[in-house]
Amino acid sequence: MEKVDRLAELYFSYHQRVAQQASQEEEEEDDDDDDDDPDAREFARHTRKLESGLFALRLVCANLAHVAIFSPGCRARLLEKLTQRSHTPAELAAVLADFAHDLGETPTTELEAQTQEKQLKLRTWAKTLASLK
């Protein structure tokens, strides 16, 4: 159970960092009304999110999902930790769904089968997490 506690703490930490970055982005976007290329702005925004810990958050969520789905005791502990901090499994599911979506944007055809398999697994985990109560 200590491992679940540690993963939950990592989730809360990275979630907070990514949320802070997103709120800074919104403030800067309100202040900045440039006519820059929208694709370049979106790429820069996504890069800053990754730098703030988005990729680590996604990996932590994937690990939490795996543990929660396959271990009833760990699932109960995770749900307890989430409710202590006013988080929901749906938030974990949203991170996983976003991760699966981004995996789908990989243009490499030789990895297509592996990517689709990972996408399916992440989407399945996201749906399962969203249904936990």
C-alpha positions as CSV (number, residue, x, y, z in Angstrom):
1,M,0.0,0.0,0.0
2,E,3.0,2.3,0.5
3,K,3.6,2.2,-3.2
4,V,0.1,3.2,-4.0
5,D,0.5,6.1,-1.5
6,R,3.7,7.2,-3.2
7,L,2.2,7.0,-6.7
8,A,-0.8,9.0,-5.5
9,E,1.5,11.7,-4.0
10,L,3.4,11.8,-7.3
11,Y,0.1,12.1,-9.1
12,F,-1.0,15.1,-6.9
13,S,2.4,16.7,-7.3
14,Y,2.5,16.5,-11.1
15,H,-1.2,17.3,-11.4
16,Q,-0.6,20.5,-9.5
17,R,2.4,21.5,-11.6
18,V,0.6,20.9,-14.9
19,A,-2.4,22.8,-13.6
20,Q,-0.3,25.7,-12.6
21,Q,1.3,25.8,-16.0
22,A,-2.1,25.7,-17.6
23,S,-3.3,28.6,-15.5
24,Q,-0.2,30.6,-16.4
25,E,-0.8,29.9,-20.1
26,E,-4.4,31.2,-19.7
27,E,-3.2,34.4,-18.1
28,E,-0.5,34.9,-20.7
29,E,-3.0,34.2,-23.5
30,D,-5.4,36.9,-22.0
31,D,-2.5,39.4,-22.0
32,D,-1.1,38.4,-25.4
33,D,-3.3,38.9,-28.4
34,D,-0.6,38.4,-31.1
35,D,-1.4,37.2,-34.6
36,D,1.2,34.3,-34.3
37,D,0.7,31.1,-36.1
38,P,-1.9,29.1,-34.1
39,D,0.0,25.8,-34.7
40,A,3.2,27.3,-33.4
41,R,1.4,28.6,-30.3
42,E,-0.2,25.2,-29.7
43,F,3.1,23.4,-30.1
44,A,4.8,25.8,-27.7
45,R,2.0,25.4,-25.2
46,H,2.2,21.7,-25.3
47,T,6.0,21.8,-25.0
48,R,5.7,23.9,-21.8
49,K,3.2,21.5,-20.4
50,L,5.6,18.6,-21.1
51,E,8.4,20.5,-19.4
52,S,6.2,21.1,-16.4
53,G,5.6,17.4,-15.9
54,L,2.8,16.3,-18.2
55,F,4.6,13.2,-19.5
56,A,5.5,12.1,-15.9
57,L,1.8,12.7,-14.9
58,R,0.6,10.5,-17.8
59,L,3.0,7.7,-16.8
60,V,2.0,7.9,-13.1
61,C,-1.7,7.8,-14.2
62,A,-1.1,4.8,-16.3
63,N,0.6,3.0,-13.4
64,L,-2.2,4.0,-11.0
65,A,-4.8,2.7,-13.5
66,H,-3.0,-0.6,-13.9
67,V,-2.8,-1.1,-10.2
68,A,-6.4,0.0,-9.5
69,I,-7.8,-2.2,-12.2
70,F,-5.9,-5.4,-11.2
71,S,-5.8,-5.1,-7.4
72,P,-9.0,-4.5,-5.5
73,G,-7.1,-3.6,-2.3
74,C,-5.0,-1.0,-4.1
75,R,-8.1,0.3,-5.8
76,A,-9.7,1.0,-2.5
77,R,-6.6,2.7,-1.2
78,L,-6.3,4.8,-4.4
79,L,-10.0,5.9,-4.1
80,E,-9.4,6.8,-0.5
81,K,-6.4,8.9,-1.4
82,L,-8.2,10.6,-4.3
83,T,-11.2,11.5,-2.1
84,Q,-8.9,12.9,0.6
85,R,-7.6,15.5,-1.9
86,S,-11.0,16.1,-3.6
87,H,-9.9,14.3,-6.8
88,T,-11.9,11.8,-8.8
89,P,-11.0,8.7,-10.9
90,A,-12.5,10.6,-13.9
91,E,-9.6,13.1,-13.7
92,L,-7.1,10.2,-14.0
93,A,-9.2,8.8,-16.8
94,A,-9.1,12.2,-18.6
95,V,-5.3,12.2,-18.4
96,L,-5.1,8.7,-19.8
97,A,-7.6,9.5,-22.6
98,D,-5.5,12.6,-23.5
99,F,-2.4,10.4,-23.5
100,A,-4.0,7.8,-25.8
101,H,-5.1,10.6,-28.1
102,D,-1.6,12.0,-28.4
103,L,-0.2,8.5,-29.1
104,G,-2.5,8.4,-32.1
105,E,-0.8,11.3,-33.6
106,T,2.4,9.3,-34.2
107,P,3.1,9.3,-38.0
108,T,5.4,6.3,-38.0
109,T,3.8,3.4,-39.8
110,E,6.1,0.6,-38.5
111,L,5.0,1.3,-34.9
112,E,1.3,1.7,-35.9
113,A,0.2,-1.7,-34.5
114,Q,2.0,-1.2,-31.2
115,T,0.6,2.4,-31.0
116,Q,-2.9,1.2,-31.6
117,E,-2.5,-1.5,-29.0
118,K,-1.3,1.0,-26.4
119,Q,-4.1,3.4,-27.3
120,L,-6.7,0.7,-26.8
121,K,-5.2,-0.3,-23.5
122,L,-5.1,3.3,-22.2
123,R,-8.7,4.0,-23.4
124,T,-9.9,0.8,-21.7
125,W,-8.2,1.8,-18.5
126,A,-9.6,5.3,-18.8
127,K,-13.1,4.0,-19.1
128,T,-12.6,1.6,-16.2
129,L,-11.3,4.3,-14.0
130,A,-14.1,6.7,-14.9
131,S,-16.6,4.1,-13.8
132,L,-15.0,3.6,-10.3
133,K,-16.8,5.0,-7.4
